Amino acid sequence: MEPEEVTAEILCEVDQGVATITLRRPETLNAFTPTMTLALDEALAAMEQSDDVRCVIVTGAGRGFSAGGDLKAMKARVAAPQTTALGPRIDSLRRSAQIFRRLHDMAKPTIAMINGPCAGMAMSLVGACDLRFAGTSAVLTAAYMNLGLAGDCGGSWYWTQILGTAKARRLLLMCEKFGADAARDFGLVHEVWPDDELHGRTMAIASAMAARTPSAMRYAKEALAAAESGTIDHQLSLEAMIHALSGFDRPKRES
């Protein structure tokens, strides 16, 4: 399928069941603007609903994944005196957080392909994904504290779930920069590959997952989501139900 431009800031491409969504503001290291965030929501919603898509990859154009929120706009907000605009600002941040939550809740596997610097709200984006693969040039940092900000878009929740309380506090409070290998060792990413192999290796994994039974993937993600807050008794009951259902949904093998 030919690449589809959602807006000038977001590009979508679907190939053999794998959708690749590219953040496309390379001149700013793909920093998020409000219009870009809304376009990402539009792209994710379309991929979520499409029967042709069984796995979703998010990556960045150029030499970086994403620098997070647009720095100039963020600095202006921090420097400005507090006004009655606080309410709309909170509403906007809540909408952005729900957009990233699509990645976490989506019934299809989601992958962050981190091809360079990743900071701020982009860390929340990759934390919302099921899998995170990085090229050797990747550098990950929460960054918020350097701007006098506390963090947004679910990052504190995602990273506490992924890393545990102690590591999540270190990540968000200390604002360290993690190179690719350090990020893997700390638990921020699953794998690190040479930059020129990142796309091919990620696509191979995504294609393998896209070839699997969609209902089985959907049920597995439902179980994993429930495990984040459920009891063992609830989990055992849920697993029994969805395991049985996935057996009924599995395509019949040809004799």
N, C-alpha and C positions, 0 to 999 in steps of 0.2 A: 504494500500500500504506500502511495506517495505521502511524504510528510505533509501534515496539515498545520497551517499557522493559525493558532487560536487568536493571538494578537502578535504584534511585533516582539513582545517580550516572552512568549511561550510557544514552543514548537512541539507537536505531537507526531509520532511515527509508530505505526503498528506493523510488525513483521512476524508472521507465524505465531500469533497469539501473544506476543510480547509487545507491550506499549512502552515507548520511551518518551518521557516528557522532559524537555530540555528548557531550563531557565536561561533566558537569552537577553542579558544585558552585560555582555562581556567587558564593556568599557568601564563598568563599575563593579567588576567581579560579581555580576548577577545579583546586586543588592535589590531587595524587594521594595517596590513602590506599591501604593494601594491598588493601582490598576493591575499590576503584575500578580498580586495576591488573589484578586478576584478572577483573573484569567486562569490561574492555577486551579482554583476551585472549579471553574467551568470545565477544564480539561480532566480533572480527577473525576468529576461527576459523570462525564461522558464515558470515560474508560471503565468506571464502576458499572455502568449500565450496559455496556457493549458485550454481546455474546462472543464477539471475535477476540476479546481481550481476556487472557487468563493469568497474566502477570504484568506488573507495572514497575518500571524503572524511572527514577527521577535523577537527573544529572544536570550539570551546568555547562554552558558554552564557554569556549576559550580556555583560559589557564586556571579557572577556579570553579568551585562548586557554587558557593554563595557567601558573600560577606555579611549576610543577614539583612537587617533593615537598612534602608538608605541612610547613610551616616549624616549627610547634611541636614536632612529633615529631622533626624533624631537629635542632633546637637541643637537645632533651633527650638525643639520642644523642651529640651532640658533647660536651656537658657531663658526661655520665656517665663514670665510670672504666671502663677496659677490663676486661671480664670474659670468662668462657667463652662468653658469648652472641655472640662475634665470628663463630664458625662459622655459626650459623643466619643471622646478618645477611648474610654473604657469599653464602650459598645463596639468600636472598631477593632480593638484588641480581642474581644470575645469572638467576633466573627472570624478573625484570622485564626484563632485557636481552633475553631470548629473546622476550618478548612484543613488544617494539618491533621486533625483527628480523623478525617476521612481515610488517611493512609493507615492509621492504626486499626480502624474498625472495618476497613474494606474486606470483603469475603475472598479477595484474591491476594496472593502474596505480593508484597511491595518491597522494593530494593532501592537503597540510596547508593548511587555510584559516584563516589566522592573523588573528583578528578583534580582537586587542588584545595586552596584555602576554604574553610567552612567555619563560620562564626555566628554568634548571636542567635537570632531566630532560626537561622538555617540549622543550628544544632538541634532545635526542637523538631524541625522537619525530619532530619535523619533519625532522630530518636523515635519518631512515630512510625518509621518503617520497620518491617520485619527483619530485614537483613541489611548490613552495611559493609560495602566493599570499598577499599581506598587504593588509589595509586600512590606511588612512593613520594610524589610531590605534595600530597595532602598534608594540611596542618589544621588541627581542630582546636577551637577554644570557645568557651562560653562568652567571654568578652564583656558581658553586661556591666560588671562592676567597674570596668575602666571608663564607662560612660556615666557612672552614677545611677545605673538602672538595676532593677531587681530581677528581671527575667520575665519571659512571657511565652505564650503559645504552647503551654503544657510541658515545657522543658523540665521543670522540677519534678513532675510526675513521671514522665517517660524515663528520665535518667535514674531516678530512684528505683524504678522497676527493673531497669537493665543492670545497674551497677551495684545496687544496695545503698543504704543510707550513708555510710562513711565515704564511699567514693563519690557519690553524687554531691555531697557537701564540698568535697575537695574541688570537684569540677566547677561548681557554680560559684563558690565563694573565693577561690584562689585565682581564678582566671588564668591558669597556666595554659601555655601553648603545647599541644601534643603533636609531634611529628608522626608520620604514618606508623612506624614501628612501635613507638611509645603508645599511640592510640590503640593499636592492637593489643599490646601487653596490658593496658589498663582496662580493656574491655569495651572501648568505644566503637571499634569496628571488628568484624569477624575475620577478614582476610586483607592482606596487603599484597599487591602485585606491581610489577614495573608499569609505569604510565602507559607504555605502548601495548601492554597486554590487558590493561584494565577492562576495556570495552569488550574484547573478545571473550575473556574469562567470565565476565558478568553475564554476557548474553548467553553463554553456554549453560550456566546455572539457571537463568531465567527461562530458557527454552525447555530445559528438562522439567522444570516445575509446570510450565504451560502445557506440557504434554500429558500431565497427570489428570486424573478424573476431577473435574471442577467441584463436584459435590463433596468429595473427600477432603479437598483443600478447604472448602468453606466450613465443613464441620470441624476440621482440625483447628482452624482459626477461632471458631466459636469456643472450643474447649480451652484454648490458650488464653483467650480474653477472660473467660470465666475464672480461670485459675489465678488471675491477678488479685481477686478479692473474695473468692468463694471458699467454703469449707471443704474438707476432704469428703465428707458425706455427699455434699451437693455435687462435687466433681465426679465422684464414682457413679452417681446416678446419671449425670449428664453424659459421661463417657459411654456408659452402657447403652443409652438411647441413641446417641449419634453414631456409635460404632455399628449398631444394628441397622440404622437407617442408611449409612453409607454402603453397607453390603447390599441392600435392596436397590440403591441408586447406581451401583457399579454396572457399567455396560456389560452385557453378556458376552463372554468370549465365544469366538467362532469355533465350532467343533471341527 
